[in-house]
Amino acid sequence: MKSQIIQIGNSQGIRIPKVLLEESGLKGEVDLEIHAEGVLIRNIEKPRAGWDEAFKTMAENEDDELVGANLSSDFEKKEWQW
């Protein structure tokens, strides 16, 4: 699909057809990266993207063990309440 570089105020840009935006899932703020072949446009990944779904899945599976905790004694494993 072809597009043209156009003047947008003091800058230049391109119009991305709706079909490409829908298929790519691009919306809002995006990340631009230079490659030898051209410019790569992709969604910005949020630092905590997907955490809500992961926590919900953990709760449904009753898998709420503290990640990264080094619980070594019996007291820490059985008696300690977080």
Secondary structure, DSSP 8 states (H G I E B T S, - for coil): ----EEEETTEEEE---HHHHHHHT--SSEEEEEETTEEEEEE---TTTTHHHHHHHHHHTT----TT----SHIIIII---
